Amino acid sequence: DFTTQALACLVEAYAIAEFDRSPFLEAVVSESLRRLQNFQPPSLCTLLRGLVLTLSRGTSQWNRDALHAVAQHIGPRLNQMQQHNLFHLSQTCQSISHQQLKDEPSLAA
């Protein structure tokens, strides 16, 4: 079994390497969502960044659903995050284009 930190790093690494359509990545994201309540704030930020990177290339519905689930999980945990975690989140959110927000209204909320 991978740690939650390893899962988040795998998602981000696969996204950076543009292996968005990999069945392995989909399995890693699925396992991440299953264990989402165990993620620490830094790993949540990394997971979100990886999902945003894959979404920017127009990947499938599973990615949008995963991004929504992670974003919903981060909101209530913002008070647990240190300043560098919030900065990481801010950078990730800034990378989401206005078009993506228009296409996915629930991400803008």
N, C-alpha and C positions, 0 to 999 in steps of 0.2 A: 504494500500500500504506500502511496505517496502521501507526504504531509500536505496540509492545506497550502503552505507556502510553496511547495514544489508544484502543486497543481496550478496555482496562480502564475508562477514563473513559466510553466510549460505553455499555458494559454498565451501569455504575452510573447514568448519566444516564437511560437508557431505563427502568431499574427505578424510579428516583425519579419519573419522569414517568408511571409505570404503563403503559408501552407493552410490557408483558411478552409479549404474544402476537404481537408484530411479527415477520414473516419476516426482516426486516433484523436484528433482535436475535438471532434464532436463528443467522443467518449469521455475525454478529460473534462470538458465543460459540463457534461451530464453529471459526472462524479462530483465536480465542484458544487453544482447546484444542490446535489443531495446532501452535501456536508457544509453548506453555506453558513449555518449557525455556528460552526467551529472556527471560521476564519477570523483571524486577528485583523485589526484595521489596516496595517500595511499590506497584507495579502489581499484584502478586499480592494484596495486601491489598484494593485497590480492586476488583479482579475478584471476589474472594470476597464482598465487601460487596454488590456488585450482584446476584450470584447468590442470596445470602441474602434480599435484599429481594424478588426475584421469587418465591422459594420461599415466602415468608410469605403470598403471595396464592394459593398452591395451583396453581402452573403445572405444566406437563406433565413427563413423564419425562425429556425431554432436559435439563431444568434440574437435576433431581436427579442425573443422571449427570454433568453438568458440575460441579456443586458437589462431588460425591464426588472427581472427578479433580483439581480444584484443591486440595481439602483434603489429598489424598494427596501432592500435589506440595509443599505448604507445609511439612508435617512435617519432612522432611529438611533444609529450608532455614532452620529457625528460628534456627540458630546464626549465620546471615548477617544477621539482622534487627537493626536498631537499636531502641532502647527505644520510640521513637514508632511504629514498625511493629508492635511487640508490643502496644502500647496500642490501636492501630487494630484489630488482630485480636481483642483482648479485648472491645472494644465490639461488634464484629460477632458474636462468639460469644454474648455476653449477649443479643443481640437474637433469637436462635433460641429459640423457646418450648419448653417441656418437651414439649408435644404433638408438635412436629415431631421432636424427638429420639426420642420413643417410636415414631413412625411410621417413622423411618429410623435403625435401630440403628447402622448403620455410621458415621453422623455423630457419634455419641456416643463412639466408640472412639478 
